[in-house]
Amino acid sequence: MPSDSLSLALIGSGGAGVMTAGQTLLDAAATSGYYGLMTRATGPQIRGGEAAAILRLSTRPVECQDDRLDLLVALDWNKAERFADELILDDDSLVIADPGQGEIPDWIHDSGARLEEVPFDALTKEVRGARANSIAVGLVGELIGLEATNVEATVQRILQNKGAKLIDAALASLKLGQVAAGDLSVPARLAAEPEQDEPRWLITGNEAAGLGAVRGGVRFCAAYPITPSTEIQEWLAAHLPEFGGCLVQAEDELASINMCLGASFGGTPAMTATSGPGFSLMVEALGLATQAEIPVVVVDVMRGGPSTGIPTRSEQADLDIAVHGAHGDAPRLVLAPNSIGDCVTTTQWAVHLAEALQTPAVVLSDQRLGQARAAIAPPPSCDWKAQRKLAKADLNDYRRFADAEDGVSPMALPGTAGGEYTATGLSHMESARPSASGMDHKRQLDKRRRKFEQFDFGQNWADIDGDGEVVVLTWGSTTQPAREAVARMRALGQEIRLVSIRLLSPLKVDALDEALTACQRLLIVEQSHGGQFHRYLRSHIELPASTHLLASPGPLNIGPGDIVAAIEKLTHEEAA
């Protein structure tokens, strides 16, 4: 039966190649004109352990996983029970497994899914060099309706530098899988290939953040590898030199943020990328950046916490530290992309804002966005660039921290005649000389606050869609499941407004109040255990009397069905 959306997963031991198989299927689908998303679920092990590639392919844009799977392919059952809560099967699902790779877990039997056997390991012995994951690609491609020539061409492109023998073995593996599909059938096949008006971008959220940073003008990055942000560094290491920039792998997060401040002090737009534990180490330096008014961008790809937490899973629990994690009153910009494509736009905007306001900007992405790979339409291009207010040469009586009306004082770069000053972390006078005067301290605090109060952030502070007395309010990666849930409810005739906040700090209170003017019932959706977003909103605005919270920690992501159920509960309770 043709479907405009199909969900599947491949699971196996670490090293079984399920991630490569998933990426191959996603790439082949994109080549055929489909949209798609691949997310990953892995254990915290550095090597080995369980792994799952979860895909959703569609004729329309998709940036969140569905609530259930149409197809599950198990190359083996190693620790597969860890996926029982997130790989949802039902009577309409098909499970394909290798009978020689262990007993089928109870949660598979209990799901009611139809079981079929394919001897992947035995098939690999029929062709020299064959691999089970490539056989699975051929099998799945045949079952769901991907054009075989597109799958084969995708494999050849991926392996083009690996040599003819490996390519031939992979193509032979595909054939084995296509033959193994035989009389098997899935409950749904992809609908006919859509008309493709423009090429699909195949990109991860981390790669998109790197691209946005470069588009915004970043030319220096110092960073220390940490899951799940490392791909940003890898992407920038390869591409910054193309624009005259460079990346330095620092010895730790303390060094990386201070290297970035040094580069920015010298006039080069700079950024670093990290996750929650690394961000914690950067807090003191971010206070220095606020006090000395040095622009810098930090992309925090959030993971489950606290402490080491769950490095390979997603959570939106760094909001508190991003907004409030500072010594003293140290306001900073905090932004959050709401889709993989928006990682480009929001990071580019963050660079522009940091430079224009001479302040730190934190971009809160997360593992759900950062390590997901998607086939998407190209995001809209923006002309935001790094533009810093610089002091002119041959200065007389230069005051670096002059009490400017808009809060932004011209910055003299090193070497500017007459523009020498100390970029100190101490409270200071307008001239930059340290001062313990209460008046000087208050003047600089007021000045820095005016930056945010008087700057025109425009309409980019949030995405607002639809009207209605019921409002779903969210941010970041929970936006896409919320968007799908709202679409489902609208299809049933219910009017709902969706508000996704992109600029978290400074919170645009007046604009948010206006967006909630007609709201009678409010649902706040966030991926945190303590309801950080809800508490943050309550500290700034008066929420409607009928406000409900859907808050859940990682590692299980909030899905469209969870949000639909919360909306239905909200409306039914009000009706009662």
N, C-alpha and C positions, 0 to 999 in steps of 0.2 A: 504494500500500500504506500503510495507516495506521501512524503511528509515534508513540510518546509523547515523542519528542525529535527535533528536526530542526535542522541547522546550515547556515548560509548566510553568504555574504559579498558585499558590494557594493564594488567598487573603481573608482577614477577619479582624475583630477587634482584637486589642491586647487581648490576652487571649483565642482566638478562637483555638489556637494550630496549625496554618498553618506552623510555623517553624518546629514543631515536625513532622508534616505530611510530609513536604518536606524532612527532614533528613531521615525519615523512607523509603521514596521512593528511595532516593539516595543510602542508605545502601543496600536496596534490589537489586537495579540495580547492585551495585558493587559485591554483592554476586553472581549474575548471570553472572559476567564476563564483564559487561559494564564499560566504563569510564563515568564520570559525573562531574557536577559542580552545586553547589547550592549557589546562592548569595541572600542576604536579602535586602529588602527595608522597612524601618520603619520610623516613624516620630521621632521627637526629644524628645517626652515625656518619662519620666522615667517609667511610667506604662500606659497601655492602648494605644489608638490611632490606626492608621492603620498599617497593616503589610502585606508583600508579600514575599513569598518564590518562587524564580525564579530558575528553573532547566533546565539543558540541559543534556540529556543522549545520549550516542553515542557508536558505536562499535570501535571508534578510540579516541585517546587522545583529550580532549577538555579542555581549560582553559579560555574561554571567552564565554559570552552569544551570541546567534545569534541575528539577526536584527529584528526578529519577533517571535510570539508565534504560535505554533500549537494548544495549548489547554490552556484555562483559566478556573479555577474552583473558583467560588465565594461562600464562606460560608455566607457572608453578604456583603452589599455594603457600610459599614461605611467609609466615607471619601475616597471612592475608586477613586474619581476624581483626587486625588493627584498622582495616578499612570498612568494617561492618557498619559503622555509624554514618559513613559519608557516601558510600556507594549503594544507593537505594535501588533495590530490585523489587519487581512485583510479578503478578501472573502474566503480564504482557512482555516480560523481559526474556532475553535469550542469553544463556551462559555457555561459553565454549571453553573446554578445558582439556588438557593433556591427561589421559587416564594413567599415565606412568609417572605423574609428578605429585603423588601423595593423595591422601583422602580429601574429598570435597568437604569443606567446613560446614558445620551445622547451620550457620547463618545463611548460606546459599540454599540449602534444602528448605529452610524455614521460610524463605522469601516467596516460594511458589513459582520461581522462574523455571523456564524449560531448559533442560540440560542436554548438551550435545558434546560428543567426544571427538577431538582431532589430535592425533599423535604427533605433535610438533617435533619432539625430540627424535622419534623414529624417522620422521621425514627428512631430517637433516642428514641422515646417513645415506640418502639416495643420491645426493649431489655433493661432490667434493667442495668444501668451503661453505656449504649452506648454513644459514643461521635461522633459529626459530623465530626471532623477531621479524625478519624479512618475510618468512612464510606467513606470519600473522598479518603483515601489511597486505600481502596479496589476497589473503582470505577475506579480510575486512573490506578492502576496496571492492572486491567482487560482490560481497554480500550487500553493501549499502548503495551500490550503484555508481561508484567512481569509474570514469573511463580508464580502462587498463593502460592505454597508451600514455595518459597523463601521469599515472602512477609510475610507470616505467621511466618516463622522461625525468620525473622528479628524483627518482633513485639515482639515475645516471648523473644528474646535476650535483646532487649531494656528494657523490663518490668520485667526481671527475678527477680529483687529484690523488686517488687511492690506487690507481693501476687497473689494467684491463682484467686481470684475474679476479680481483675482488668485485668489480662491476659485473662480470659474467656470472659469478656465484650468486650475487644478490638478485640479478634478473631471473636466474634459474629458480631461486627461492620463491620469488613472486609467483612464478608459474606453478610451483608446487602448491602454494596457498590458494591460487585461483582454482586449481583442479580439486583441492580438498573442500572447497566451498560446495561443490557437487549439488546435492539436493537440499542443502541447508537453506533455511529461509529466516529472515528477520521480520519482526512485526511491522517494521516500517523501513522503506528505502528513501533515499533523498529524492526529492522532486526533481523534475527536469532542470538541467543547468540553467541558471538565470542569465539574462542578458547583462553582460558586463560593460558598463559605460566607462569605467576607468580601472586601471590595475589595482589590485589589492596590495596593501602594505602588509608584509609579514614582519611583525615587530613585537618585542616584549616591552613591558612597562619600563623596565630599567634602561633598555636601549632608547626608548622614547624620551626618558628624562635626560639622558646624555645629549640627545639631539636637540632638545629644547634649550639646554644650557649653552650649547655651541651657537645656536641661532640667536640667543639672547646676547652673546658677546663674551662668554667665559672663554678664557685662553689659558688658564692655569688650574690644575686640580692636584691636590695632595690628599691622599687617602690611605687608609689601612684596611685590608680586606676583611669583610665580615658578612656573613650570611644574614639576610638575603639581598644585600646591596652590591655585592662584588661585581656583578655584570655591568654596572654603571662605570666602574673604574676600568674594566676591560674594554668597554666600548670607547671610552674617552682616550685610553692609552693608544688605541689604534687610529683614532680620527682627529684628536687635537693637533698633531703635527701637520695635518693637511691645511690647518688654518693658522699656522705659525705659533701654536701653543704647545704645551707639554704637560705631562702627568708625572708626578713623583710619588712612588710608594713609600710612605713614611714608616717609621719604626713603630708608631702607635697613634692612637687618635689624638692624644695631646699634641704631638708633633704636627700632625696633619692640619689641624685647625689653625695652629699658630703659623705654619708655613703659608696657609691661605691668607691670613691677616697680613703677613709680610708682603706677599705679592700684591694684595689689594692696596696696601699703604703706598706701594710703589706705582700704582695706577693701572694694574692689570686686573680685570674682573676675574674673581676666583670662586671656586666652590669645592666642597668636599661631599662625600657620600658615606653614610654609615647606617647602623641600626641602633635600637634602643640602648644597649650597653655602651656603645661607642659615644652616643650622644650625651650620655651622663657624664662622660669624661670631658666633654667639650664645653660644659656649662660655664665654667669660670672664664674661658677665653671668649665666649659669646658675650659675657658681661663686659669684658675689655672692649670688644667691638662696639657695643652700645655706647659706652662711656667715651671712647675715642672716636666714635662716629666713622667706623671703617666698614664699608659694605662687604658682605660675604654671604654666600648661599650654602646652606646645609640641606642635603636631601636625606631624610631619615626614612628608610624603608623598614617600616615597623614589623616586628615579629612578636610572638607571645612572650610575656614576661611574668614576674620580674626576674632579675638576675639573668642567668643564661637563658632561662625560659625554654621556648620551643623554637630553635633557630629556623626550622623549615616550615613553619606555619604562620598564619596571619592573625593580626589583632590590631585594633585601633586604640591601643591603650597608652600611647605616648602623647596624647593630647595635653594632659595636665603639665607634663614636664616641658613640652614645646612652648606652651603659652606662659606658664608661671615659673618654670625652672630657672631661677636667676637670683642672685644676691642683690637685694635692694629693688628699687623700682626701675626695671630695665625692659621697657616695651620693645617687642620685636615683631616682625611680620611672620605670620604663620599661614601657609596656604596648603590646599589639598586638592590634587587632581581627582576627578570623579570617573575616569575611564582610562584605558590604556592609551588611546589617542590623546586624551587630555593631559597625559603626562608630558607631552611635548609642549602644549600651550601653557600649562600652569608653570612649568619650570622656566620657560622663556619669560613669562610675566614676572616671576620671582626675581630673575636677574635684573630685569628692567626696574622693578620697584626698589630692590636693594641698592642699586646704583643711584637712582634718582633721590632716594631718601637717606642715603649714606647710613645704612643700618643693616643688621643681620636679617636674613630671610630664611625661614625653615620651611621646607616642602615635605609634607607628611604623605608619603606613599606607603605601601605595605606589601607584604609578600604576595598577597592575592593579586595585586596589580603588577608588581615589579617582575615577578618570575613567570607570569602568565605570558603565553605567546598567542597572538591573534592575527587573523586575516581581517583587516579593517579597511574602510575607505580612508584615503589620506585626510588627516585633520586639516581644518582651514588654516591658511597661512596668516601670520600676524607680523606686524612691523615693529614690535617692541624690541628695543635695543638698549644696551648699556650706555646710558648718557649721564655722566656725573657732572655736577656743577663745579667747575675748576676755577681756581684763582688765576688771574693774569700775572704775567711776569712784571719785574721791577716794582714790587710792592713796597709801600711805606706804612709803617704801623700796622702790619698784618695781624688780624685777630682771627685765628682759625675757628674759634667757636663763638663768633659774633652772634648776638641775639637777633637773628634774622626774623623777619615777620612770619615767614612760612616755616621757620625752624630749620632750614637747610642753609648752612654757611658754605661759601666757596672753599674748596679744598685745594691747598697748594701741594703739588707733587714734589718729591725730592728733586733738588736741582733748580727749583723755581727761585729766581733772584728775589730776595727779601721775604721769602715764604717759609723760612725755617721755623719749626715749632716742635714741641714735644707731644707725641701721641700718648698721653699718659692714662693710666687707669685710675689715677687719683681724681677726686673732685677738683675742678679747676675754674679759673677765671676765663673770660672770653679770649684772652691772649694765649691760653693753654697753660699758664703758670699754675702749679698746684695751689689750692686754697682750702682752708678749713672754714671759710665764712659761710654762715647759713644762707645769706643772701645770694652768694655765688652759686651755692649748691641748688637752691630753689630755682634760680634763673635758668640753669642748664637743664634741670628736670622739666620745667615748663616748656623750654625750647624744644626738647626732644619729643614731648607729648604733642606739641603743635604740628609736628611733621605729619602725624597720623590724622589729626583732627581736620587739617586744612587741605590735605591732598585729595584730589578727585580720583577715586578708584573706578568711577564709571559703573557700568552694569555688569562687570565681570565678577563681582563679589559673590554671585550665586547664579545657578541655573534654575529658572522658574518655569514650570510647564503646567498649563491647564488652570481650571477654576473649580471652585466648589467649597462647601462648608467643611468637608473633610480634607485635612492637609497631612501629607507625609513629609516629615522634615528629617533630612539626613546629611551625610557628608562622605567624601572619599569613596572607598571601594564599595560601600553598601549602596551607593547610588544606583548601580546597574540592576541588581535584583529588585530594588525598590521601583525602578522605572518599569520593569517587566510586570511586577505585581500590580502597579497602578494601571497598566495597559489591560491586564486581565479584568480588573474591576470595571474599567470603563466599557469593556466589551459587554459587560452585564448590565450596562446602563447607569452605573454610578459615577457621578461627577467627583473627581478628586484632583486636588492640586499637589504637585510635587515640588518641593524646594530643596535643592542641594547646595550647601554653602561651600564656596571655593576659598573665600577669604575669611579665615577663622579669627585672625587677630591682625588689625583691630576689627572687632565685630561691628558690622554696620547696623547698629541698633535701629535707627529710624527706618532704614530700608526693610529690615526684617519685620518690624512692627507693621509696616504697610503691606508686606506680603502675607501677613497673618490676619489682616483686617477682618475678612469675612469668615475666619476660621471659627467653627463651633466645636469641632473635635480634632484633636491633634495627636498624631502618632509620631514619636521620635524613634528613629531606628539607628542603632550603633552597635559596633562589634567590640564591646568592652564589658567586663564583669561588673564594674562599679558604676556604670552610667556616667562616665566622665563628661560626655557631650551634653547630656541632660543637665547635669549640675552646672556646667559652664554657662549654658543658656539661661538658667534660672538666676545666675548671678548678675545678668545684664538686662533681662527683659521679664515682664510679667507674662507668663504663659497662660493660655486659655484654661478655664476651670476644668474642662474635660480634656486633660492631657494624659496620654498613656505612653509607656516606654517599652520598646522591644530592645532589650540589651542582652547580648550573649557573648561570652568570651570565645577566643579561639580554642582549639584548632578547627572546630566545625564552623563553616561559614554560614551566615544567614542566607537563606535562599528565597526565591520569589514566593514559594508556597508558604513559608513562615510568615512573610509580610501580609500575604492575602488573608491568612488565618487571623492575624492580629487586627487587620482592618475589619473583617467580618465580626470579630468579637466586639470591637469598639462600637460598631454601628448597631449590633444586636443589643448590647447593654444599654445604649442610649434609648433605643426604641422601647425597651422594657421599662 
